[in-house]
Amino acid sequence: MDFRKKSCAVEALKYIENDTTIGLGGGSTISYLIGNIKEADLRLKVVTPSFTTASLCVQNGLQVVPTWSVNRIAVAFDGCDEVDEQLHALKSGGGIHTKEKLIASMADHYILLVDETKLVNKLTFKHPVALEILMDALSYVQHSVKSLGGKPEIRTSASKDGYTVSDHGNVLLDVFFDKVEDSTALQTELKAINGVIETSLFTKEVTSALVAGSNGIKVISK
């Protein structure tokens, strides 16, 4: 598995041009990509939603700039929990999906780096859809997602008293769905709920996926 992540990071380097601004998400594959960028001695500016990635970039001599100072990104790379052949993706764990989706929307190309175990024909929703929501809207959003067939669970942590909040101080709500026929329709319905800031369901942002498997790298593109 580690070899596949490294090979994926090597392939990703081919999509980066010198003297550009790029986006980097989180995860071990991104950490390998940072090492590759350093070895290639590329002059880049980096925006990232991940504190861990930002720290690693600084340690490797890469210039990290605040997202608010940038209006366009040449290419952005990230991981995910699951991606399908239509390039719909689900990102649940990190709780930073609002900023991830912002960076994805700013990028000319938003590329997912995954191993073949995360590629499915159609999203299975084995992982929840994470919602970042306003605290005042908590009960309303919980009721609304139940009407869509979802099972909401407020995110908590054993190492923190109370709810787990996002970097913006908002509540994170994990919503489990048994079956979803139309990912795009679900995204539209969830975003239409007042109080929902963003979801971890990506239905239009991903332009390509580099899928590392036993037979090399498979590229899926729109």
C-alpha positions in Angstrom: 0.0 0.0 0.0 2.8 2.4 0.9 4.5 1.7 -2.5 1.2 2.6 -4.3 0.9 5.9 -2.4 4.5 6.7 -3.4 3.9 5.9 -7.0 0.7 8.0 -7.0 2.7 10.9 -5.6 5.3 10.5 -8.3 2.6 10.6 -11.0 1.1 13.7 -9.5 4.3 15.6 -9.9 3.8 15.5 -13.7 0.8 17.8 -13.3 2.6 20.6 -11.5 4.2 23.5 -13.4 6.9 25.7 -12.0 6.0 29.2 -10.7 2.4 28.4 -10.0 0.1 28.2 -7.0 -1.1 24.7 -6.0 -3.4 23.3 -3.4 -2.5 20.4 -1.2 -4.9 18.5 1.0 -4.0 16.1 3.8 -2.8 12.5 4.2 0.2 10.4 3.6 0.2 10.5 -0.2 0.3 14.3 0.0 3.3 14.0 2.3 5.1 12.0 -0.3 4.2 14.6 -2.9 5.7 17.3 -0.8 8.9 15.4 -0.6 8.9 15.0 -4.4 8.3 18.7 -4.9 11.2 19.5 -2.6 13.5 17.1 -4.6 12.4 18.7 -7.9 13.2 22.1 -6.5 10.0 23.6 -7.9 9.2 27.3 -7.1 5.6 27.1 -5.8 3.1 28.8 -3.6 0.9 26.4 -1.6 -2.5 26.8 -0.1 -3.9 24.0 2.2 -6.8 23.4 4.4 -4.7 21.1 6.6 -2.5 22.3 9.5 -0.4 19.1 9.3 0.2 19.7 5.6 1.1 23.3 6.2 3.6 22.4 8.8 5.2 19.8 6.6 5.4 22.3 3.7 7.2 24.8 6.0 9.6 22.1 7.2 10.4 21.3 3.5 11.0 24.9 2.5 7.7 25.4 0.6 6.0 28.7 0.7 2.5 28.5 2.3 0.2 31.4 1.6 -3.3 32.0 3.1 -6.2 30.9 1.0 -7.9 34.3 1.3 -5.0 35.9 -0.6 -5.5 33.7 -3.7 -8.2 33.8 -6.3 -7.0 31.0 -8.6 -5.1 27.8 -8.2 -3.4 25.9 -11.1 -3.9 22.5 -9.6 -5.0 21.0 -6.3 -4.4 17.5 -4.9 -6.3 15.7 -2.2 -7.3 12.3 -1.0 -10.8 10.9 -0.2 -12.6 8.0 1.5 -14.3 6.9 -1.7 -14.5 8.0 -5.3 -16.6 6.5 -8.1 -16.2 6.3 -11.9 -18.3 9.5 -12.3 -15.7 11.3 -10.1 -18.2 11.8 -7.3 -16.3 11.6 -4.0 -16.9 11.4 -0.3 -14.5 12.9 2.3 -15.7 12.4 5.8 -13.0 12.1 8.4 -11.0 15.3 8.6 -13.7 17.8 9.2 -12.1 20.4 7.0 -14.3 19.8 3.9 -15.6 23.3 3.7 -12.1 24.7 3.0 -11.2 21.7 0.9 -14.2 22.3 -1.3 -13.3 26.0 -1.6 -9.8 25.2 -2.7 -11.2 22.6 -5.1 -13.5 25.2 -6.7 -10.6 27.7 -7.0 -8.4 25.1 -8.9 -8.3 24.7 -12.6 -7.7 21.0 -11.9 -8.7 19.2 -8.7 -7.1 15.8 -8.7 -7.7 13.0 -6.1 -4.8 10.7 -5.3 -6.1 7.3 -4.2 -5.4 3.6 -4.1 -7.6 1.2 -6.0 -9.5 0.1 -2.8 -11.1 3.5 -2.7 -12.4 3.4 -6.3 -16.0 2.1 -6.7 -18.4 2.0 -9.6 -20.9 4.1 -7.7 -20.6 5.7 -4.2 -21.6 3.2 -1.5 -21.9 5.7 1.3 -20.3 3.3 3.8 -18.9 6.5 5.2 -21.1 9.3 6.4 -21.6 12.7 4.7 -20.1 15.2 7.1 -21.9 18.5 7.4 -20.5 21.7 8.8 -23.4 23.6 10.3 -24.2 26.6 12.4 -24.8 25.7 16.1 -28.2 27.6 16.1 -29.4 25.3 13.2 -28.5 22.0 14.9 -32.0 20.7 15.8 -33.4 22.0 12.5 -30.7 20.4 10.4 -31.0 17.1 12.3 -34.8 17.1 11.6 -34.2 18.0 7.9 -31.7 15.3 7.2 -33.9 12.7 8.8 -36.6 13.7 6.3 -34.1 12.8 3.5 -33.5 9.4 5.0 -30.3 10.3 6.9 -29.3 9.3 10.4 -27.5 12.2 12.0 -24.8 11.9 14.6 -23.1 14.9 16.2 -19.4 14.4 16.0 -17.6 14.1 19.4 -14.1 13.1 20.5 -12.9 11.1 23.5 -10.2 13.7 23.9 -12.5 16.7 24.0 -15.5 17.5 26.2 -18.6 18.4 24.2 -19.0 18.5 20.5 -16.2 18.5 17.9 -16.1 21.8 16.1 -14.6 22.8 12.8 -11.6 25.2 12.4 -14.3 27.9 11.9 -16.0 27.0 15.3 -19.0 25.3 13.7 -20.6 22.0 14.6 -19.8 18.9 12.6 -22.7 16.5 11.9 -22.1 13.1 10.4 -25.1 11.8 8.4 -25.4 8.2 7.5 -27.4 7.0 4.5 -28.4 3.4 3.8 -28.9 3.9 0.1 -28.4 6.9 -2.2 -29.6 6.7 -5.8 -28.4 10.1 -6.9 -25.4 11.7 -5.3 -25.9 15.0 -7.1 -29.5 15.3 -6.0 -28.5 14.6 -2.4 -25.8 17.3 -2.4 -28.3 19.8 -3.8 -30.9 18.8 -1.1 -28.4 19.0 1.8 -27.0 22.4 0.7 -30.6 23.7 0.4 -31.1 23.2 4.2 -30.6 26.6 6.0 -27.7 26.3 8.4 -25.7 23.9 6.4 -22.5 25.6 5.4 -21.0 22.8 3.4 -21.0 19.0 3.0 -18.2 16.5 2.4 -19.9 15.1 -0.7 -18.1 16.3 -3.8 -20.2 15.9 -7.0 -18.8 18.5 -9.4 -15.4 19.6 -8.2 -13.2 16.6 -9.0 -11.6 16.8 -12.5 -9.4 13.7 -12.3 -8.4 10.8 -10.1 -5.0 9.1 -10.1 -5.7 5.5 -8.9 -2.7 3.5 -7.8 -3.1 -0.3 -8.2 -1.1 -3.5 -8.7 -0.8 -2.7 -12.4 0.3 0.9 -12.1 -1.6 4.2 -12.2 -5.0 4.4 -13.7 -6.2 7.9 -14.7 -9.9 8.8 -14.6 -10.8 12.2 -16.0 -13.8 14.2 -17.0 
